[in-house]
């Protein structure tokens, strides 16, 4: 894609200034660009298409013949073109609508999703339609024929237009497409183990993206495979929620000769429109921190069905659905078959840092990590440079999933720190100011392929990510000393506040007889309390007694331990603590080493022990940088002070 072409196409928006706000330009520019691409793809075949459509009334037979004879997956039975439409200015709107409606049913919804008929009418009513059609009909300046603009170039043109549109409307461009350099890295890593297989003539590979956007990931993956093996057959499939992105993705598939019916519109989490179908490769860039409220009912139902559904491992918090997409991808990977070479599926998904560590032991997020790691589905995780994406500068990570790892990688997970790589861009694109050039991608691919421990690569086992969360209890020790404030506090508790006035008065009298006494044992206090309550004829139910001793009692290390009916020490909730014990350790050794020396009477409540998993990426690659010496700091201060004094002298002179 030439920048000149991109600027010219976007420059057509000057014709609609005033009729549309800048934030709305995409409503016009994008569907006209799609129409122009489709027209150029059909260029040279129009008479044949119209003739065949008249002779072959059966749509299925017509579609098969067009694929066989012309490599086309759609057709248009109208004789109109953008250029010939200009010959009848008075009927331009009606004729353009007729032209668009003559497309085959499998692509008609592209323009429906854009609301194109409404756009045409609005442009016509404001005397702008002729100007826009005339601009797009320019064969020299807007030549979108595949011979002039490759599929990759067309994808880049779409992305450029969406970026301009999103910037003008203050939307997030990254919700619609992923930078090509990031996609190329994901594809390189995804295909790396299969380079030998992909070079075999006649190889067939299926690729799927549940968050397809404009189809960038699908396009790059196909181009990469065909570059490795021009005789390979690649079949693409995807699903996209955004109507404009869906329309452009479908249009892009048309230009590639792909089956446009494999691109479907809908919320992937709510409805898997490719249910029951699995793929060799999966790619995805789901929304970061996007909630899944719209799909909650369906997601929870699938979770409750266990692994019969997609989300059996667990549910993340409702505010972030990234880990649902992780589970969805696992369900879409082609299953491995014992004894069948090259079976199984792989997936690459780019996520922010949240799925690495969010959620404590036992949480939905931790349980999902546990399932992925214990099932040996995580092949590698690669930390990307910050500021790689158009709409965010936060840290991002590529997760590589594999359900049939090579023998040397089984039972192990590779972490690659590529956060320090990348090349600074001369001009920012939104938040993106770094890109991964071919050399950067080769470096990362080599780190992955070498599969060795080093400064930027760590080879770990499941036990390196797991831990026990243990609950450490300390005995309850209470001192009891009744005073006027304590009596008021007792009578204000929920258990006693509703007492009848005589009972409350009797209780106040009973407690008053204990003022000035100090008890270091709960049993001694309760014995004295009951005697006083009996003498004052105050009620003595269990809830009342508990409200009194829990309100009056305060922690005292010198007090006796409070024990239950079986003589076991009761825990002090205020002293309760949790400890995280790595799987590489043992609970017993950790407790004896880290806890007992400091709190000898502590114990572990084993009923509360839980298993957790996290991936402490930053900690594993942390490099200690010693602080500068005081001498060095003093020298810098002296130097700066001298410079300031010199400047002051110059001013005074």
C-alpha positions as CSV (number, residue, x, y, z in Angstrom):
1,X,0.0,0.0,0.0
2,X,1.4,3.4,-1.0
3,X,0.9,6.3,1.4
4,X,-0.2,8.3,-1.6
5,X,-3.1,6.0,-2.2
6,X,-4.1,5.9,1.5
7,X,-4.0,9.7,1.7
8,X,-6.0,10.1,-1.5
9,X,-8.7,7.7,-0.4
10,X,-9.0,9.5,3.0
11,X,-8.8,12.8,1.2
12,X,-12.1,12.0,-0.5
13,X,-13.6,12.8,2.8
14,X,-13.1,16.5,2.0
15,X,-16.1,16.1,-0.3
16,X,-18.4,15.3,2.6
17,X,-17.2,18.0,5.1
18,X,-20.1,19.7,6.7
19,X,-22.6,16.9,5.8
20,X,-20.7,14.5,8.1
21,X,-18.6,15.3,11.2
22,X,-15.0,14.0,11.1
23,X,-15.9,11.3,13.5
24,X,-18.5,10.0,10.9
25,X,-16.2,10.0,7.8
26,X,-15.7,6.3,8.1
27,X,-19.4,5.6,7.5
28,X,-18.8,6.8,3.9
29,X,-15.2,6.1,3.1
30,X,-15.1,2.5,4.4
31,X,-18.0,1.0,2.4
32,X,-17.1,2.8,-0.8
33,X,-13.5,1.4,-0.4
34,X,-15.0,-2.1,0.0
35,X,-17.2,-1.6,-3.1
36,X,-14.3,-0.3,-5.2
37,X,-12.2,-3.3,-4.2
38,X,-14.9,-5.7,-5.1
39,X,-15.5,-4.0,-8.4
40,X,-11.8,-4.1,-9.2
41,X,-11.6,-7.8,-8.3
42,X,-14.4,-8.5,-10.8
43,X,-12.8,-6.2,-13.4
44,X,-12.4,-8.1,-16.7
45,X,-15.0,-10.7,-15.8
46,X,-18.2,-8.7,-15.6
47,X,-19.7,-9.7,-19.0
48,X,-19.0,-13.4,-18.2
49,X,-20.4,-13.1,-14.7
50,X,-23.7,-11.6,-16.0
51,X,-23.9,-14.2,-18.8
52,X,-23.3,-17.1,-16.5
53,X,-25.8,-15.8,-13.9
54,X,-28.4,-15.8,-16.7
55,X,-27.6,-19.3,-17.8
56,X,-27.1,-20.9,-14.4
57,X,-30.1,-20.0,-12.3
58,X,-29.0,-22.3,-9.4
59,X,-26.9,-20.3,-7.0
60,X,-24.9,-23.2,-5.7
61,X,-24.0,-24.3,-9.2
62,X,-23.2,-20.8,-10.2
63,X,-20.9,-20.3,-7.2
64,X,-19.0,-23.5,-7.9
65,X,-18.5,-22.6,-11.6
66,X,-17.3,-19.1,-10.7
67,X,-14.8,-20.6,-8.2
68,X,-13.6,-23.1,-10.8
69,X,-13.4,-20.8,-13.8
70,X,-12.5,-17.4,-12.4
71,X,-11.4,-18.1,-8.8
72,X,-14.2,-15.8,-7.6
73,X,-16.4,-16.5,-4.5
74,X,-19.1,-13.8,-5.3
75,X,-20.7,-12.2,-8.3
76,X,-22.8,-9.2,-9.3
77,X,-25.5,-9.4,-12.0
78,X,-25.7,-5.7,-12.6
79,X,-24.1,-4.0,-15.6
80,X,-23.4,-0.9,-13.6
81,X,-19.9,0.2,-12.5
82,X,-19.0,3.3,-10.5
83,X,-17.8,4.9,-13.7
84,X,-20.9,4.2,-15.8
85,X,-23.2,5.3,-12.9
86,X,-21.8,8.8,-13.4
87,X,-23.6,8.9,-16.9
88,X,-27.0,9.3,-15.2
89,X,-26.6,11.9,-12.4
90,X,-30.3,12.3,-11.9
91,X,-30.8,8.6,-11.0
92,X,-27.4,8.1,-9.4
93,X,-28.7,7.1,-5.9
94,X,-31.3,4.6,-7.2
95,X,-28.9,3.1,-9.7
96,X,-26.1,2.8,-7.1
97,X,-28.5,1.0,-4.7
98,X,-29.5,-1.3,-7.6
99,X,-25.9,-2.0,-8.3
100,X,-25.1,-2.9,-4.7
101,X,-28.2,-5.0,-4.3
102,X,-27.2,-7.1,-7.3
103,X,-24.3,-8.7,-5.4
104,X,-24.6,-12.4,-4.6
105,X,-26.3,-13.2,-1.3
106,X,-23.1,-14.4,0.4
107,X,-21.7,-10.8,0.4
108,X,-24.9,-8.7,0.4
109,X,-24.7,-8.3,4.2
110,X,-21.4,-6.5,3.9
111,X,-23.2,-3.4,2.8
112,X,-26.1,-4.0,5.1
113,X,-23.7,-3.9,8.1
114,X,-22.4,-0.5,6.9
115,X,-25.9,0.9,6.5
116,X,-24.9,1.8,3.0
117,X,-28.3,2.6,1.5
118,X,-28.9,5.2,4.2
119,X,-25.5,6.7,3.5
120,X,-26.2,6.8,-0.2
121,X,-29.5,8.7,0.4
122,X,-27.9,11.2,2.8
123,X,-25.1,12.0,0.3
124,X,-27.7,12.4,-2.5
125,X,-29.9,14.7,-0.5
126,X,-26.9,16.9,0.2
127,X,-25.5,16.9,-3.4
128,X,-22.4,15.0,-2.4
129,X,-23.0,11.6,-3.9
130,X,-21.8,12.4,-7.4
131,X,-18.5,13.9,-6.0
132,X,-17.8,10.8,-3.9
133,X,-18.6,8.3,-6.7
134,X,-16.6,10.3,-9.2
135,X,-13.6,10.2,-6.8
136,X,-13.8,6.5,-6.2
137,X,-14.3,5.7,-9.9
138,X,-10.9,7.2,-10.8
139,X,-9.1,4.2,-12.3
140,X,-5.7,5.8,-12.0
141,X,-5.8,7.1,-8.4
142,X,-7.9,4.4,-6.9
143,X,-6.8,1.3,-8.6
144,X,-7.6,-1.5,-6.1
145,X,-7.2,-4.4,-8.5
146,X,-5.2,-7.3,-6.9
147,X,-2.6,-6.9,-9.5
148,X,-2.0,-3.3,-8.4
149,X,-2.7,-3.7,-4.7
150,X,-2.0,-7.1,-3.0
151,X,-4.2,-8.6,-0.3
152,X,-1.6,-7.5,2.3
153,X,-1.6,-4.0,0.8
154,X,-5.4,-3.9,0.9
155,X,-5.4,-4.9,4.5
156,X,-3.0,-2.1,5.3
157,X,-5.2,0.3,3.5
158,X,-8.2,-0.8,5.6
159,X,-6.1,-0.4,8.7
160,X,-4.9,3.0,7.8
161,X,-8.5,4.2,7.2
162,X,-9.8,2.6,10.4
163,X,-6.9,4.3,12.3
164,X,-7.8,7.7,10.8
165,X,-11.5,7.1,11.5
166,X,-10.8,6.0,15.1
167,X,-8.5,8.9,15.8
168,X,-11.1,11.4,14.5
169,X,-13.8,9.9,16.7
170,X,-11.6,9.4,19.7
171,X,-12.3,5.6,19.6
172,X,-9.8,2.9,20.2
173,X,-8.3,1.8,16.9
174,X,-6.8,-1.3,18.6
175,X,-10.3,-2.7,19.0
176,X,-10.5,-3.0,15.3
177,X,-7.1,-4.2,14.2
178,X,-3.7,-5.3,15.4
179,X,-0.4,-3.8,14.1
180,X,1.1,-5.9,11.4
181,X,4.5,-6.3,13.1
182,X,2.9,-7.8,16.1
183,X,0.9,-10.2,14.0
184,X,3.9,-11.2,12.0
185,X,5.7,-12.2,15.2
186,X,2.7,-14.1,16.4
187,X,2.5,-16.0,13.1
188,X,6.3,-16.7,13.1
189,X,6.1,-18.2,16.5
190,X,2.9,-20.1,15.8
191,X,4.2,-21.7,12.7
192,X,7.8,-22.3,13.9
193,X,7.5,-26.0,14.9
194,X,5.7,-26.9,11.7
195,X,8.2,-25.5,9.1
196,X,9.0,-28.9,7.8
197,X,5.4,-30.0,7.5
198,X,4.3,-26.7,5.8
199,X,6.9,-27.2,3.0
200,X,5.3,-30.4,1.8
201,X,3.3,-29.9,-1.5
202,X,-0.4,-30.2,-1.1
203,X,-0.4,-29.3,2.6
204,X,-3.8,-28.2,3.9
205,X,-4.0,-25.9,6.9
206,X,-7.0,-24.3,8.6
207,X,-6.7,-21.0,10.5
208,X,-9.2,-19.4,12.9
209,X,-9.6,-16.0,14.6
210,X,-12.5,-15.6,17.1
211,X,-11.9,-11.8,17.2
212,X,-11.1,-11.4,13.6
213,X,-11.4,-7.6,13.3
214,X,-10.6,-6.7,9.7
215,X,-8.9,-10.0,9.1
216,X,-5.3,-8.9,9.6
217,X,-4.2,-12.0,11.5
218,X,-5.8,-14.4,9.1
219,X,-4.3,-12.5,6.1
220,X,-0.7,-12.6,7.5
221,X,-0.9,-16.2,8.5
222,X,-2.1,-17.2,5.0
223,X,0.6,-15.1,3.3
224,X,3.3,-16.6,5.5
225,X,2.2,-20.2,4.8
226,X,2.0,-19.5,1.0
227,X,5.4,-17.9,1.1
228,X,6.8,-21.1,2.6
229,X,4.8,-23.3,0.2
230,X,2.9,-21.8,-2.7
231,X,1.2,-25.1,-3.3
232,X,-0.3,-25.2,0.2
233,X,-4.1,-24.9,0.6
234,X,-5.0,-22.5,3.4
235,X,-8.6,-22.2,4.6
236,X,-9.5,-19.2,6.8
237,X,-12.4,-18.8,9.3
238,X,-13.3,-16.2,11.8
239,X,-15.9,-14.4,13.9
240,X,-16.2,-10.7,14.6
241,X,-18.7,-8.6,16.6
242,X,-18.1,-5.1,15.2
243,X,-20.3,-4.7,12.0
244,X,-17.8,-2.5,10.1
245,X,-14.8,-4.7,10.9
246,X,-16.8,-7.7,10.0
247,X,-17.8,-6.2,6.7
248,X,-14.2,-5.4,5.9
249,X,-12.9,-8.7,6.9
250,X,-15.4,-10.4,4.7
251,X,-14.5,-8.1,1.8
252,X,-10.8,-9.0,2.4
253,X,-11.6,-12.7,2.2
254,X,-13.4,-12.1,-1.1
255,X,-10.2,-10.6,-2.5
256,X,-8.3,-13.7,-1.4
257,X,-10.7,-16.2,-2.9
258,X,-11.6,-17.5,0.5
259,X,-14.9,-18.9,1.5
260,X,-16.7,-15.7,2.7
261,X,-19.3,-17.9,4.5
262,X,-16.5,-18.8,7.0
263,X,-16.5,-15.2,8.3
264,X,-19.4,-14.8,10.7
265,X,-20.7,-12.0,12.8
266,X,-21.5,-12.3,16.5
267,X,-20.3,-12.3,20.0
268,X,-17.9,-15.3,20.2
269,X,-18.3,-15.7,24.0
270,X,-22.0,-15.7,23.7
271,X,-22.4,-17.8,20.6
272,X,-19.6,-19.9,18.9
273,X,-20.7,-19.6,15.3
274,X,-18.1,-22.3,14.3
275,X,-19.4,-24.7,17.0
276,X,-18.0,-28.2,16.5
277,X,-15.3,-27.1,14.1
278,X,-11.6,-27.2,15.2
279,X,-8.6,-25.8,13.5
280,X,-4.8,-26.3,12.9
281,X,-4.0,-22.8,14.0
282,X,-5.8,-20.2,16.1
283,X,-5.0,-16.5,16.5
284,X,-6.6,-13.8,18.5
285,X,-6.2,-10.3,20.0
286,X,-9.3,-10.0,22.3
287,X,-10.2,-6.8,24.0
288,X,-8.2,-6.0,27.1
289,X,-10.3,-5.6,30.3
290,X,-13.6,-5.9,28.3
291,X,-16.4,-7.2,30.5
292,X,-18.5,-10.2,29.5
293,X,-21.8,-9.2,31.0
294,X,-23.6,-9.5,27.6
295,X,-22.6,-13.2,27.4
296,X,-22.8,-13.9,31.2
297,X,-25.9,-16.2,31.1
298,X,-24.4,-18.4,28.3
299,X,-20.9,-18.4,29.8
300,X,-22.1,-19.4,33.2
301,X,-24.3,-22.2,31.8
302,X,-21.3,-23.6,29.8
303,X,-19.1,-23.4,32.9
304,X,-21.7,-25.3,35.0
305,X,-21.7,-28.1,32.3
306,X,-18.0,-28.7,33.1
307,X,-15.7,-29.5,30.2
308,X,-18.6,-30.3,28.0
309,X,-18.6,-26.6,27.4
310,X,-15.8,-24.2,26.7
311,X,-15.3,-22.7,30.1
312,X,-15.1,-25.7,32.4
313,X,-11.8,-24.6,34.0
314,X,-13.1,-21.5,35.7
315,X,-14.6,-18.0,35.3
316,X,-12.6,-14.8,35.6
317,X,-14.1,-11.7,37.1
318,X,-16.9,-10.2,35.1
319,X,-14.9,-7.1,34.3
320,X,-12.3,-8.9,32.2
321,X,-13.0,-11.7,29.7
322,X,-9.5,-12.3,28.4
323,X,-9.2,-15.6,30.1
324,X,-12.5,-16.8,28.6
325,X,-10.9,-16.3,25.1
326,X,-7.9,-18.4,26.3
327,X,-10.3,-21.3,27.1
328,X,-12.2,-20.7,23.9
329,X,-9.1,-21.1,21.8
330,X,-8.2,-24.4,23.5
331,X,-11.6,-25.7,22.5
332,X,-11.0,-24.7,18.9
333,X,-7.6,-26.3,18.5
334,X,-7.6,-29.5,16.5
335,X,-7.2,-32.4,19.0
336,X,-4.1,-34.5,19.0
337,X,-4.4,-38.1,17.9
338,X,-2.2,-40.8,19.3
339,X,0.1,-42.2,16.7
340,X,-0.9,-39.6,14.1
341,X,2.1,-37.4,13.1
342,X,1.6,-33.7,13.0
343,X,-1.8,-33.9,14.6
344,X,-3.0,-31.4,17.2
345,X,-3.5,-27.6,17.2
346,X,-1.6,-24.5,18.2
347,X,-2.8,-21.0,19.2
348,X,-1.3,-17.6,19.7
349,X,-3.2,-14.9,21.6
350,X,-2.0,-11.5,22.7
351,X,-3.1,-10.4,26.2
352,X,-2.2,-7.8,28.8
353,X,-0.5,-8.7,32.1
354,X,-3.7,-9.4,34.0
355,X,-4.0,-13.1,33.0
356,X,-0.5,-13.8,34.4
357,X,-1.3,-13.0,38.0
358,X,-4.7,-11.6,38.7
359,X,-6.7,-13.6,41.2
360,X,-5.5,-15.3,44.3
361,X,-5.5,-19.0,45.1
362,X,-8.8,-20.7,44.3
363,X,-10.1,-17.8,42.2
364,X,-11.4,-18.3,38.7
365,X,-8.3,-16.8,37.1
366,X,-6.0,-19.0,39.2
367,X,-8.0,-22.1,38.4
368,X,-7.8,-21.3,34.7
369,X,-4.0,-20.9,34.9
370,X,-3.8,-24.2,36.9
371,X,-5.8,-26.1,34.2
372,X,-3.7,-24.7,31.4
373,X,-0.4,-25.4,33.1
374,X,-1.3,-28.8,34.6
375,X,-2.7,-29.9,31.2
376,X,0.6,-28.9,29.6
377,X,-1.2,-26.6,27.1
378,X,1.1,-23.6,27.6
379,X,4.0,-23.8,25.3
380,X,5.5,-20.3,25.7
381,X,4.8,-16.7,26.8
382,X,6.6,-13.8,25.2
383,X,6.7,-10.4,26.7
384,X,6.4,-7.7,24.0
385,X,7.9,-4.2,24.1
386,X,5.5,-1.6,25.6
387,X,3.9,0.9,23.3
388,X,3.5,-1.8,20.6
389,X,-0.2,-1.2,20.1
390,X,-2.2,1.8,18.8
391,X,-4.5,2.2,21.8
392,X,-2.4,1.2,24.8
393,X,1.1,1.6,26.1
394,X,0.8,-1.1,28.7
395,X,2.8,-4.4,28.8
396,X,1.4,-7.1,26.5
397,X,2.3,-10.8,26.2
398,X,1.9,-13.4,23.5
399,X,0.7,-16.7,24.8
400,X,1.5,-19.8,22.7
401,X,-0.8,-22.8,23.3
402,X,-0.1,-26.3,22.0
403,X,-2.0,-29.5,22.7
404,X,0.6,-31.7,21.1
405,X,4.0,-30.4,22.2
406,X,7.2,-31.9,20.7
407,X,8.8,-34.3,23.1
408,X,11.6,-31.9,24.2
409,X,9.0,-29.3,25.3
410,X,6.6,-31.5,27.1
411,X,6.1,-30.7,30.8
412,X,7.9,-27.4,30.4
413,X,7.0,-23.8,29.7
414,X,9.2,-21.2,28.1
415,X,9.2,-17.5,29.0
416,X,10.8,-15.1,26.7
417,X,11.5,-11.5,27.7
418,X,11.4,-9.4,24.5
419,X,10.3,-6.3,26.3
420,X,13.7,-4.6,25.7
421,X,13.7,-5.3,22.0
422,X,11.9,-3.4,19.2
423,X,12.8,-0.3,17.2
424,X,11.8,3.2,18.0
425,X,9.5,4.7,15.3
426,X,10.2,8.1,13.9
427,X,6.5,9.1,14.3
428,X,4.0,7.8,16.8
429,X,0.8,6.2,15.7
430,X,-1.5,6.8,18.7
431,X,0.2,5.0,21.6
432,X,2.4,3.0,19.2
433,X,6.0,4.2,19.1
434,X,7.8,0.9,18.8
435,X,7.8,-1.7,16.1
436,X,9.3,-5.1,15.6
437,X,11.3,-5.1,12.5
438,X,12.4,-8.3,10.7
439,X,15.6,-8.4,12.7
440,X,13.8,-8.1,16.0
441,X,11.4,-10.9,15.0
442,X,14.3,-13.2,14.0
443,X,15.9,-12.6,17.4
444,X,12.7,-13.5,19.3
445,X,12.1,-16.5,17.0
446,X,15.6,-17.8,17.7
447,X,15.2,-17.4,21.4
448,X,12.0,-19.5,21.1
449,X,13.6,-22.1,18.8
450,X,16.8,-22.5,20.9
451,X,14.7,-23.3,24.0
452,X,17.5,-22.7,26.5
453,X,17.8,-20.9,29.7
454,X,19.5,-17.5,29.4
455,X,19.2,-13.8,30.1
456,X,16.1,-13.5,27.9
457,X,14.7,-17.0,28.1
458,X,13.6,-19.1,31.0
459,X,12.6,-22.8,30.8
460,X,10.4,-23.7,33.7
461,X,8.2,-26.6,34.9
462,X,4.6,-26.5,36.3
463,X,5.9,-26.7,39.8
464,X,7.6,-23.3,39.3
465,X,4.2,-21.6,39.0
466,X,2.2,-23.4,41.7
467,X,1.9,-22.6,45.4
468,X,-0.2,-23.4,48.5
469,X,-1.9,-20.6,50.2
470,X,-1.9,-21.6,53.9
471,X,-3.8,-19.9,56.7
472,X,-1.7,-19.4,59.9
473,X,-3.7,-19.1,63.1
474,X,-2.6,-17.8,66.5
475,X,-4.4,-18.6,69.8
476,X,-7.0,-16.2,71.1
477,X,-5.7,-14.6,74.4
478,X,-8.1,-12.1,76.0
479,X,-8.0,-9.8,79.0
480,X,-11.4,-8.7,80.5
481,X,-11.7,-5.5,82.5
482,X,-15.2,-3.9,82.7
483,X,-15.6,-0.1,82.8
484,X,-18.3,2.4,82.1
485,X,-17.5,2.7,78.4
486,X,-17.4,-1.1,78.0
487,X,-20.9,-1.4,79.6
488,X,-22.3,1.2,77.1
489,X,-20.6,-0.7,74.2
490,X,-22.1,-4.0,75.3
491,X,-25.6,-2.6,75.6
492,X,-25.3,-1.1,72.1
493,X,-24.5,-4.4,70.4
494,X,-27.1,-5.8,68.0
495,X,-27.7,-8.8,70.4
496,X,-28.6,-6.6,73.4
497,X,-29.9,-3.4,71.8
498,X,-33.5,-4.8,71.6
499,X,-33.6,-6.0,75.3
500,X,-36.6,-4.8,77.3
501,X,-35.7,-1.9,79.6
502,X,-35.9,-3.9,82.8
503,X,-33.6,-6.6,81.4
504,X,-31.2,-4.0,80.1
505,X,-31.1,-2.3,83.5
506,X,-30.5,-5.6,85.2
507,X,-27.6,-6.3,82.9
508,X,-26.1,-2.9,83.5
509,X,-26.3,-3.6,87.2
510,X,-24.6,-7.0,86.9
511,X,-21.8,-5.6,84.8
512,X,-21.4,-2.7,87.2
513,X,-20.5,-5.1,90.0
514,X,-17.4,-6.3,88.0
515,X,-15.9,-2.8,87.5
516,X,-12.4,-2.7,88.8
517,X,-11.7,-6.4,88.4
518,X,-9.2,-7.8,85.8
519,X,-9.5,-11.3,84.4
520,X,-6.8,-13.0,82.4
521,X,-8.8,-16.1,81.7
522,X,-12.1,-16.2,79.9
523,X,-13.6,-19.0,82.0
524,X,-12.9,-17.0,85.2
525,X,-14.6,-14.0,83.7
526,X,-17.6,-16.0,82.6
527,X,-18.0,-17.6,86.0
528,X,-17.9,-14.2,87.7
529,X,-20.3,-12.7,85.0
530,X,-22.9,-15.4,85.4
531,X,-22.9,-15.0,89.2
532,X,-23.4,-11.3,88.9
533,X,-26.2,-11.7,86.2
534,X,-27.9,-14.3,88.5
535,X,-27.8,-11.9,91.4
536,X,-29.2,-9.0,89.3
537,X,-31.8,-11.3,87.6
538,X,-30.4,-10.4,84.1
539,X,-31.1,-12.7,81.1
540,X,-28.2,-15.2,80.4
541,X,-28.7,-16.6,76.9
542,X,-25.7,-17.8,74.9
543,X,-25.9,-14.9,72.4
544,X,-26.0,-12.4,75.3
545,X,-23.0,-13.9,77.0
546,X,-21.0,-14.0,73.7
547,X,-21.9,-10.4,72.9
548,X,-20.5,-9.4,76.4
549,X,-17.2,-11.3,76.3
550,X,-16.4,-10.5,72.7
551,X,-17.0,-6.8,73.4
552,X,-15.2,-6.5,76.7
553,X,-12.3,-8.8,75.9
554,X,-9.1,-7.3,74.4
555,X,-5.9,-9.0,73.2
556,X,-3.3,-9.5,75.9
557,X,-0.2,-11.7,75.3
558,X,-0.1,-12.4,79.0
559,X,-3.7,-13.8,79.1
560,X,-4.5,-17.5,79.1
561,X,-5.4,-19.2,75.7
562,X,-9.1,-19.4,75.1
563,X,-10.2,-23.0,74.3
564,X,-13.3,-24.6,72.8
565,X,-15.4,-27.4,74.4
566,X,-12.8,-30.0,73.2
567,X,-9.9,-28.1,74.8
568,X,-8.5,-27.0,71.4
569,X,-7.1,-23.4,71.2
570,X,-9.4,-21.0,69.5
571,X,-7.9,-18.8,66.7
572,X,-7.7,-15.0,67.0
573,X,-9.2,-13.6,63.9
574,X,-7.2,-10.4,64.2
575,X,-3.9,-12.3,64.2
576,X,-4.9,-14.6,61.3
577,X,-2.4,-14.5,58.4
578,X,-1.8,-16.2,55.1
579,X,1.4,-17.4,53.6
580,X,2.2,-18.5,50.1
581,X,4.3,-21.7,49.9
582,X,5.9,-22.5,46.5
583,X,5.5,-26.0,45.3
584,X,9.3,-26.3,45.2
585,X,9.1,-26.1,49.0
586,X,7.0,-28.2,51.4
587,X,4.4,-26.7,53.8
588,X,6.0,-28.4,56.8
589,X,9.5,-27.2,56.1
590,X,8.3,-23.7,55.2
591,X,6.2,-23.4,58.4
592,X,9.0,-24.7,60.6
593,X,11.5,-22.3,59.0
594,X,9.5,-19.1,58.4
595,X,6.7,-19.1,60.9
596,X,7.5,-21.2,64.1
597,X,10.6,-19.3,65.1
598,X,8.6,-16.0,65.2
599,X,5.3,-17.3,66.6
600,X,5.9,-20.6,68.4
601,X,2.2,-21.3,69.3
602,X,0.9,-20.7,65.8
603,X,-0.7,-23.5,63.7
604,X,-2.0,-24.1,60.2
605,X,-5.7,-24.4,59.6
606,X,-5.5,-27.2,57.0
607,X,-9.2,-26.9,56.0
608,X,-8.4,-23.5,54.5
609,X,-5.3,-24.5,52.4
610,X,-5.8,-23.7,48.8
611,X,-3.8,-24.2,45.6
612,X,-2.9,-21.3,43.4
613,X,-1.0,-20.6,40.2
614,X,0.6,-17.4,38.9
615,X,3.2,-16.6,36.3
616,X,5.5,-14.0,38.0
617,X,7.1,-12.9,34.7
618,X,8.6,-9.6,35.9
619,X,10.1,-11.2,39.0
620,X,11.7,-14.0,37.0
621,X,13.5,-11.6,34.7
622,X,14.2,-9.0,37.4
623,X,17.8,-7.7,37.3
624,X,19.2,-6.0,40.4
625,X,20.7,-2.7,39.7
626,X,22.8,-1.5,42.7
627,X,22.3,2.1,43.8
628,X,25.0,4.6,43.0
629,X,27.7,5.2,45.6
630,X,27.5,8.2,47.9
631,X,30.8,9.4,46.4
632,X,29.3,9.4,42.9
633,X,26.2,11.2,44.0
634,X,28.3,13.8,45.9
635,X,30.4,14.4,42.8
636,X,27.3,15.0,40.7
637,X,25.9,17.4,43.2
638,X,29.2,19.3,43.4
639,X,29.4,19.5,39.6
640,X,25.8,20.9,39.3
641,X,26.4,23.3,42.2
642,X,29.5,24.6,40.4
643,X,27.6,25.1,37.2
644,X,24.9,27.0,39.0
645,X,27.4,29.3,40.7
646,X,29.1,29.9,37.4
647,X,25.8,31.0,35.8
648,X,25.0,33.3,38.8
649,X,28.4,35.0,38.4
650,X,27.8,35.5,34.7
651,X,24.4,37.1,35.5
652,X,25.9,39.4,38.2
653,X,28.7,40.5,35.9
